[in-house]
Amino acid sequence: MGDGGTGLIIDFQGLWNRGSAFFWYYDGFYMFNPKEANGTPTNRSRPNEAIMSVPDQFAVRTGVFKSFEKVHGLGASLGVRIEGIPVHNAFSGSEGLEDLVILSLWSQE
């Protein structure tokens, strides 16, 4: 992410066959960042927003995939993805500027 931190990532993923040509997929991760802040000033006036933090991050994705049996290797998928930065880190403190960000996207491939 370019925030100056090094984290530990825990992830999961799966793929289930739901019929002859349909599959349900899911995956996600959580990145734990032990560093609280990186020392970069934000130029904001509030004391608790003066330094940039090194936040944890997460993402979860799920959807369905359909393979086209007549054309080997061709398929289409439709799914949703949620990713963000939690307000409080799981293990380190939450010093510095760290706004909750959740992004939800529909993906179509």
DSSP file (Angstrom, degrees, kcal/mol; ACC not computed):
  #  RESIDUE AA STRUCTURE BP1 BP2  ACC     N-H-->O    O-->H-N    N-H-->O    O-->H-N    TCO  KAPPA ALPHA  PHI   PSI    X-CA   Y-CA   Z-CA
    1    1 A M              0   0    0      0, 0.0     0, 0.0     0, 0.0     0, 0.0   0.000 360.0 360.0 360.0 -13.4    0.0    0.0    0.0
    2    2 A G        +     0   0    0      3,-0.2     0, 0.0     1,-0.0     0, 0.0   0.730 360.0 123.4  81.7  21.5    3.0    2.3    0.3
    3    3 A D  S    S-     0   0    0      2,-0.2     3,-0.1    52,-0.1    -1,-0.0   0.386  82.5-108.6 -98.5   3.5    2.4    3.2    3.9
    4    4 A G  S    S+     0   0    0      1,-0.3     2,-0.2    50,-0.0    50,-0.1   0.577  78.8 119.4  85.2   9.5    5.8    2.1    5.2
    5    5 A G        -     0   0    0     50,-0.1     2,-0.4    30,-0.1    -1,-0.3  -0.687  52.3-148.0-108.4 161.4    4.5   -1.0    7.1
    6    6 A T        -     0   0    0     -2,-0.2    29,-0.3    -3,-0.1     2,-0.2  -0.999  28.4-173.7-125.3 127.4    5.2   -4.7    6.9
    7    7 A G        -     0   0    0     -2,-0.4     2,-0.5    26,-0.2    26,-0.2  -0.680  28.5-117.9-123.2 171.5    2.2   -6.9    7.8
    8    8 A L  E     -A   32   0A   0     24,-2.4    24,-3.0    -2,-0.2     2,-0.5  -0.939  32.3-152.5-106.7 127.3    1.1  -10.5    8.4
    9    9 A I  E     -A   31   0A   0     -2,-0.5     2,-0.5    22,-0.2    22,-0.2  -0.874  12.9-172.3-109.0 132.3   -1.5  -11.7    5.9
   10   10 A I  E     +A   30   0A   0     20,-2.3    20,-2.3    -2,-0.5     2,-0.3  -0.988  20.0 171.7-116.3 129.0   -4.1  -14.4    6.6
   11   11 A D  E     -A   29   0A   0     -2,-0.5     2,-0.3    18,-0.2    18,-0.2  -0.898  18.8-166.0-136.6 166.3   -6.2  -15.5    3.7
   12   12 A F  E     +A   28   0A   0     16,-2.2    16,-2.2    -2,-0.3     2,-0.3  -0.973   9.2 174.8-145.1 156.6   -8.7  -18.0    2.6
   13   13 A Q  E     +A   27   0A   0     -2,-0.3     2,-0.3    14,-0.2    14,-0.3  -0.983   0.5 175.1-160.9 154.3  -10.1  -19.2   -0.7
   14   14 A G  E     -A   26   0A   0     12,-2.7    12,-2.0    -2,-0.3     2,-0.3  -0.994  15.8-159.5-160.5 160.2  -12.4  -21.8   -2.2
   15   15 A L  E     -A   25   0A   0     -2,-0.3     2,-0.4    10,-0.2    10,-0.2  -0.961  12.6-170.0-146.5 122.7  -14.1  -23.0   -5.3
   16   16 A W  E     -A   24   0A   0      8,-2.8     8,-2.6    -2,-0.3     2,-0.6  -0.961  22.7-130.0-119.9 132.0  -17.2  -25.2   -5.3
   17   17 A N  E     -A   23   0A   0     -2,-0.4     6,-0.3     6,-0.2     2,-0.1  -0.703  23.7-176.7 -77.9 120.9  -18.7  -27.0   -8.4
   18   18 A R        -     0   0    0      4,-2.9     2,-0.2    -2,-0.6     3,-0.2  -0.412  63.3 -32.5-116.2  53.6  -22.4  -26.2   -8.4
   19   19 A G  S    S-     0   0    0      1,-0.1    -1,-0.1    -2,-0.1     0, 0.0  -0.738  95.9 -51.3 122.0-174.0  -23.5  -28.2  -11.4
   20   20 A S  S    S+     0   0    0     -2,-0.2    -1,-0.1     1,-0.2    -3,-0.0   0.851 133.7  10.1 -69.8 -34.2  -21.8  -29.2  -14.7
   21   21 A A  S    S+     0   0    0     -3,-0.2    46,-2.5    45,-0.0     2,-0.4   0.371 108.7  89.5-128.5   4.2  -20.7  -25.7  -15.7
   22   22 A F  E     - B   0  66A   0     44,-0.2    -4,-2.9    42,-0.0     2,-0.4  -0.859  47.1-177.4-110.0 141.5  -21.3  -23.4  -12.7
   23   23 A F  E     -AB  17  65A   0     42,-2.7    42,-2.9    -2,-0.4     2,-0.5  -0.986  18.3-146.1-133.9 144.0  -18.9  -22.7   -9.9
   24   24 A W  E     -AB  16  64A   0     -8,-2.6    -8,-2.8    -2,-0.4     2,-0.3  -0.950  24.6-172.3-106.2 127.7  -19.1  -20.6   -6.7
   25   25 A Y  E     +AB  15  63A   0     38,-2.3    38,-1.9    -2,-0.5     2,-0.3  -0.881  10.0 171.2-120.1 153.5  -15.9  -18.9   -5.7
   26   26 A Y  E     +AB  14  62A   0    -12,-2.0   -12,-2.7    -2,-0.3     2,-0.3  -0.978   3.2 160.3-154.6 149.0  -14.9  -17.0   -2.6
   27   27 A D  E     +AB  13  61A   0     34,-2.4    34,-3.1    -2,-0.3     2,-0.3  -0.973   4.2 163.1-161.3 162.6  -11.6  -15.6   -1.2
   28   28 A G  E     -AB  12  60A   0    -16,-2.2   -16,-2.2    -2,-0.3     2,-0.3  -0.983  13.2-157.4-171.3 168.1  -10.5  -13.0    1.2
   29   29 A F  E     -AB  11  59A   0     30,-2.5    30,-2.0    -2,-0.3     2,-0.4  -0.987   8.3-155.1-152.3 159.5   -7.7  -11.7    3.4
   30   30 A Y  E     -AB  10  58A   0    -20,-2.3   -20,-2.3    -2,-0.3     2,-0.6  -0.984  14.0-155.3-134.4 127.7   -6.9   -9.7    6.4
   31   31 A M  E     -AB   9  57A   0     26,-3.1    26,-1.5    -2,-0.4     2,-0.5  -0.918   5.9-154.7-108.0 116.3   -3.5   -8.0    6.8
   32   32 A F  E     -A    8   0A   0    -24,-3.0   -24,-2.4    -2,-0.6    24,-0.1  -0.763   7.0-162.3 -87.0 127.7   -2.4   -7.2   10.3
   33   33 A N        -     0   0    0     -2,-0.5    59,-0.4   -26,-0.2    58,-0.2  -0.945   9.8-167.0-115.0 112.8    0.0   -4.3   10.6
   34   34 A P        +     0   0    0      0, 0.0     2,-0.4     0, 0.0    59,-0.2   0.676  66.2  88.8 -73.5 -15.6    2.1   -4.2   13.8
   35   35 A K        -     0   0    0    -29,-0.3    19,-0.3     1,-0.1    57,-0.1  -0.669  59.8-163.3 -85.9 135.4    3.2   -0.6   13.1
   36   36 A E        +     0   0    0     -2,-0.4    18,-2.2     1,-0.3     2,-0.3   0.937  67.3   0.1 -83.1 -51.2    1.0    2.2   14.4
   37   37 A A  E     -E   53   0B   0     16,-0.3    -1,-0.3   -33,-0.1    16,-0.3  -0.948  50.7-145.7-140.8 156.8    2.1    5.3   12.5
   38   38 A N  E     -     0   0B   0     14,-2.2    15,-0.1    -2,-0.3    -1,-0.0   0.435  44.2-115.3-107.2   0.5    4.8    6.0    9.9
   39   39 A G  E     +     0   0B   0     13,-0.6    14,-0.1     1,-0.3    57,-0.0   0.470  66.8 139.7  84.2   1.1    5.7    9.6   11.0
   40   40 A T  E     -     0   0B   0     12,-0.3    12,-2.5     1,-0.0    -1,-0.3  -0.690  51.4-128.6 -82.0 122.4    4.5   11.3    7.8
   41   41 A P  E     -E   51   0B   0      0, 0.0    10,-0.2     0, 0.0     9,-0.1  -0.418  13.1-160.3 -70.5 146.1    2.7   14.6    8.6
   42   42 A T        -     0   0    0      8,-2.2     9,-0.1     7,-0.1     8,-0.1   0.556  30.2-128.5-100.1 -12.1   -0.7   15.1    7.1
   43   43 A N        +     0   0    0      7,-0.5     2,-0.3     1,-0.3     7,-0.1   0.777  62.1 138.8  63.7  28.6   -0.9   18.9    7.4
   44   44 A R        -     0   0    0      5,-0.4    -1,-0.3     2,-0.2    -2,-0.1  -0.722  57.0-131.5 -99.7 156.2   -4.3   18.6    9.1
   45   45 A S  S    S+     0   0    0     -2,-0.3     5,-0.1    -3,-0.1    -1,-0.1   0.785  78.6  89.3 -82.3 -28.4   -5.1   20.8   12.1
   46   46 A R  S >  S-     0   0    0      1,-0.1     3,-1.5     3,-0.1    -2,-0.2  -0.505  74.8-135.3 -73.1 136.6   -6.5   18.2   14.5
   47   47 A P  G >  S+     0   0    0      0, 0.0     3,-1.2     0, 0.0     4,-0.3   0.855 104.8  53.9 -60.1 -36.1   -3.8   16.6   16.8
   48   48 A N  G 3  S+     0   0    0      1,-0.2    48,-0.2     2,-0.1     3,-0.1   0.534 111.8  46.6 -78.4  -3.0   -5.2   13.0   16.2
   49   49 A E  G <  S+     0   0    0     -3,-1.5    -5,-0.4    48,-0.1    -1,-0.2   0.214  83.8  97.0-115.0  12.3   -4.9   13.6   12.4
   50   50 A A  S <  S+     0   0    0     -3,-1.2    -8,-2.2    -4,-0.1    -7,-0.5   0.789  82.9  43.9 -75.4 -28.0   -1.4   15.0   12.4
   51   51 A I  E    S-E   41   0B   0     -4,-0.3    46,-3.3   -10,-0.2     2,-0.2  -0.934  85.0-117.0-122.2 140.5    0.5   11.8   11.5
   52   52 A M  E     -f   97   0C   0    -12,-2.5   -14,-2.2    -2,-0.4   -13,-0.6  -0.541  31.2-141.9 -73.6 137.8   -0.4    9.1    9.0
   53   53 A S  E     -E   37   0B   0     44,-1.6   -16,-0.3   -16,-0.3    43,-0.1  -0.441  11.7-125.8 -92.0 171.0   -1.1    5.7   10.4
   54   54 A V        -     0   0    0    -18,-2.2   -21,-0.1    41,-0.3    41,-0.1  -0.876  42.5-162.1-115.1  92.4   -0.2    2.3    9.1
   55   55 A P        -     0   0    0      0, 0.0     2,-0.1     0, 0.0   -52,-0.1  -0.293  20.1-112.0 -83.5 158.9   -3.6    0.5    9.0
   56   56 A D        -     0   0    0     30,-0.2     2,-0.3   -23,-0.1   -24,-0.2  -0.396  37.4-153.0 -68.5 161.7   -4.8   -3.1    8.8
   57   57 A Q  E     -B   31   0A   0    -26,-1.5   -26,-3.1    28,-0.2     2,-0.3  -0.971  13.8-175.8-139.4 155.1   -6.5   -3.9    5.6
   58   58 A F  E     -BC  30  84A   0     26,-2.2    26,-2.4    -2,-0.3     2,-0.3  -0.982   5.8-179.9-147.7 159.6   -9.1   -6.5    4.5
   59   59 A A  E     -BC  29  83A   0    -30,-2.0   -30,-2.5    -2,-0.3     2,-0.3  -0.956   3.7-172.9-157.9 144.7  -11.0   -7.8    1.4
   60   60 A V  E     -BC  28  82A   0     22,-2.8    22,-2.9    -2,-0.3     2,-0.4  -0.996   8.2-177.6-138.4 137.9  -13.6  -10.4    0.7
   61   61 A R  E     +BC  27  81A   0    -34,-3.1   -34,-2.4    -2,-0.3     2,-0.3  -0.999   6.9 163.4-139.6 139.5  -14.8  -11.5   -2.7
   62   62 A T  E     +BC  26  80A   0     18,-2.2    18,-2.7    -2,-0.4     2,-0.3  -0.983  12.2 122.6-149.8 157.9  -17.5  -14.0   -3.8
   63   63 A G  E     -BC  25  79A   0    -38,-1.9   -38,-2.3    -2,-0.3     2,-0.4  -0.987  49.0 -80.4 173.7-172.1  -19.4  -14.8   -7.0
   64   64 A V  E     -BC  24  78A   0     14,-2.5    14,-2.2    -2,-0.3     2,-0.4  -0.904  28.4-160.7-119.7 148.9  -20.4  -17.3   -9.6
   65   65 A F  E     -BC  23  77A   0    -42,-2.9   -42,-2.7    -2,-0.4     2,-0.5  -0.991   1.0-162.5-129.0 135.4  -18.5  -18.5  -12.6
   66   66 A K  E     -BC  22  76A   0     10,-3.1    10,-2.3    -2,-0.4     2,-0.3  -0.977   8.2-153.0-120.2 124.1  -19.9  -20.3  -15.7
   67   67 A S  E     - C   0  75A   0    -46,-2.5     2,-0.8    -2,-0.5     8,-0.3  -0.724  15.4-131.0 -92.3 145.8  -17.6  -22.1  -18.0
   68   68 A F    >   -     0   0    0      6,-2.9     3,-1.1    -2,-0.3     6,-0.5  -0.855  15.2-160.8 -97.5 109.0  -18.6  -22.5  -21.6
   69   69 A E  T 3  S+     0   0    0     -2,-0.8    -1,-0.2     1,-0.3     3,-0.1   0.763  85.3  58.4 -64.5 -27.3  -18.2  -26.2  -22.4
   70   70 A K  T 3  S+     0   0    0      1,-0.2     2,-0.6    -3,-0.1    -1,-0.3   0.727 107.1  49.3 -77.4 -20.9  -18.0  -25.7  -26.2
   71   71 A V  S X  S-     0   0    0     -3,-1.1     3,-1.9     3,-0.2    -3,-0.3  -0.926  91.1-131.5-121.7 106.3  -15.0  -23.4  -26.0
   72   72 A H  T 3  S+     0   0    0     -2,-0.6     3,-0.1     1,-0.3    -3,-0.1  -0.315  88.6  10.5 -59.6 127.8  -12.2  -24.7  -23.9
   73   73 A G  T 3  S+     0   0    0      1,-0.3     2,-0.4    -5,-0.1    -1,-0.3   0.446  98.7 118.9  86.3   1.4  -10.9  -22.1  -21.3
   74   74 A L    <   +     0   0    0     -3,-1.9    -6,-2.9    -6,-0.5     2,-0.3  -0.842  30.5 135.5-105.4 138.3  -13.7  -19.6  -21.9
   75   75 A G  E     -C   67   0A   0     -2,-0.4     2,-0.3    -8,-0.3    -8,-0.2  -0.954  37.4-131.4-162.3 177.2  -16.1  -18.5  -19.1
   76   76 A A  E     -C   66   0A   0    -10,-2.3   -10,-3.1    -2,-0.3     2,-0.3  -0.985  17.1-163.7-140.7 149.2  -17.8  -15.6  -17.5
   77   77 A S  E     -C   65   0A   0     -2,-0.3    32,-1.8   -12,-0.2     2,-0.4  -0.953   9.2-168.1-135.5 155.2  -18.2  -14.5  -13.8
   78   78 A L  E     +CD  64 108A   0    -14,-2.2   -14,-2.5    -2,-0.3     2,-0.3  -0.984  30.4 134.0-140.7 128.2  -20.3  -12.2  -11.8
   79   79 A G  E     -CD  63 107A   0     28,-2.4    28,-2.5    -2,-0.4     2,-0.3  -0.903  42.9-111.7-159.3-175.4  -19.5  -11.3   -8.2
   80   80 A V  E     -CD  62 106A   0    -18,-2.7   -18,-2.2    -2,-0.3     2,-0.4  -0.970  19.5-163.1-132.9 147.2  -19.1   -8.8   -5.4
   81   81 A R  E     -CD  61 105A   0     24,-2.7    24,-2.9    -2,-0.3     2,-0.4  -0.997   3.1-171.0-132.9 136.0  -16.0   -7.5   -3.6
   82   82 A I  E     +CD  60 104A   0    -22,-2.9   -22,-2.8    -2,-0.4     2,-0.3  -0.996  16.4 162.9-124.6 128.7  -15.8   -5.6   -0.3
   83   83 A E  E     +CD  59 103A   0     20,-2.3    20,-3.4    -2,-0.4     2,-0.3  -0.980   7.7 132.0-142.4 156.0  -12.5   -4.2    0.8
   84   84 A G  E     -CD  58 102A   0    -26,-2.4   -26,-2.2    -2,-0.3    18,-0.2  -0.985  48.8 -94.0-176.7-173.5  -11.5   -1.6    3.3
   85   85 A I  E     - D   0 101A   0     16,-1.8    16,-1.5    -2,-0.3   -28,-0.2  -0.991  40.3-131.3-127.6 117.5   -9.4   -0.3    6.2
   86   86 A P        -     0   0    0      0, 0.0   -30,-0.2     0, 0.0     3,-0.0  -0.306  14.9-124.2 -70.0 156.3  -10.8   -0.8    9.7
   87   87 A V  S    S+     0   0    0      1,-0.1     2,-0.4   -32,-0.1    11,-0.0   0.877  97.7  38.7 -66.6 -38.4  -10.9    2.2   12.1
   88   88 A H  S    S-     0   0    0    -33,-0.0    -1,-0.1     2,-0.0     6,-0.1  -0.949  85.7-124.3-118.3 133.7   -8.9    0.2   14.8
   89   89 A N        -     0   0    0     -2,-0.4   -57,-0.1     4,-0.2     5,-0.1  -0.411  20.6-127.1 -69.4 150.8   -6.0   -2.1   14.2
   90   90 A A  S    S+     0   0    0     -2,-0.1    -1,-0.1     1,-0.1   -58,-0.1   0.897  96.5   4.2 -68.4 -42.0   -6.4   -5.6   15.6
   91   91 A F  S    S+     0   0    0    -58,-0.2     2,-0.1     2,-0.1    -1,-0.1   0.776 121.7  57.5-116.2 -43.0   -3.1   -5.8   17.5
   92   92 A S  S    S-     0   0    0    -59,-0.4    -3,-0.2     1,-0.2   -57,-0.1  -0.370  91.7 -92.4 -84.9 171.6   -1.3   -2.4   17.3
   93   93 A G        -     0   0    0    -59,-0.2    -1,-0.2    -2,-0.1    -4,-0.2  -0.034  27.3-120.2 -71.5-177.5   -2.8    0.8   18.4
   94   94 A S        +     0   0    0     -6,-0.1     2,-0.2   -41,-0.1     4,-0.1  -0.281  52.1 151.4-122.7  46.1   -4.7    3.2   16.2
   95   95 A E        +     0   0    0    -41,-0.1   -41,-0.3     2,-0.1     2,-0.1  -0.518  47.3  26.7 -76.2 145.0   -2.6    6.3   16.5
   96   96 A G  S    S-     0   0    0     -2,-0.2     2,-0.4   -48,-0.2   -44,-0.3  -0.237 108.6 -32.5  94.9 175.2   -2.5    8.6   13.5
   97   97 A L  B     +f   52   0C   0    -46,-3.3   -44,-1.6   -48,-0.1     2,-0.2  -0.564  65.8 154.1 -74.2 121.3   -5.0    9.4   10.8
   98   98 A E        -     0   0    0     -2,-0.4     2,-0.3   -46,-0.1   -44,-0.0  -0.756  18.6-171.5-151.9  96.4   -7.0    6.3    9.9
   99   99 A D        -     0   0    0     -2,-0.2     2,-0.3     1,-0.1   -14,-0.1  -0.708  32.9-107.4 -92.1 142.4  -10.4    6.7    8.4
  100  100 A L        -     0   0    0     -2,-0.3     2,-0.5   -16,-0.1    -1,-0.1  -0.524  40.8-175.6 -67.3 126.7  -12.8    3.7    7.9
  101  101 A V  E     +D   85   0A   0    -16,-1.5   -16,-1.8    -2,-0.3     2,-0.4  -0.987   9.8 175.8-129.2 122.5  -12.9    2.9    4.2
  102  102 A I  E     -D   84   0A   0     -2,-0.5     2,-0.5   -18,-0.2   -18,-0.2  -0.994   6.5-171.7-127.3 127.0  -15.2    0.3    2.8
  103  103 A L  E     -D   83   0A   0    -20,-3.4   -20,-2.3    -2,-0.4     2,-0.5  -0.972   1.0-169.9-120.1 125.2  -15.4   -0.2   -0.9
  104  104 A S  E     +D   82   0A   0     -2,-0.5     2,-0.4   -22,-0.2   -22,-0.2  -0.967  11.0 177.8-118.4 125.9  -18.0   -2.5   -2.4
  105  105 A L  E     -D   81   0A   0    -24,-2.9   -24,-2.7    -2,-0.5     2,-0.5  -0.967  27.0-140.2-130.2 141.5  -17.8   -3.4   -6.1
  106  106 A W  E     -D   80   0A   0     -2,-0.4     2,-0.4   -26,-0.2   -26,-0.3  -0.870  28.4-157.9 -91.1 131.4  -19.7   -5.6   -8.5
  107  107 A S  E     -D   79   0A   0    -28,-2.5   -28,-2.4    -2,-0.5     2,-0.4  -0.915  15.0-177.7-115.6 141.9  -17.3   -7.3  -10.8
  108  108 A Q  E      D   78   0A   0     -2,-0.4   -30,-0.2   -30,-0.2    -2,-0.0  -0.990 360.0 360.0-135.7 123.4  -18.1   -8.7  -14.1
  109  109 A E              0   0    0    -32,-1.8   -31,-0.1    -2,-0.4   -34,-0.1   0.383 360.0 360.0-121.3 360.0  -15.5  -10.5  -16.2
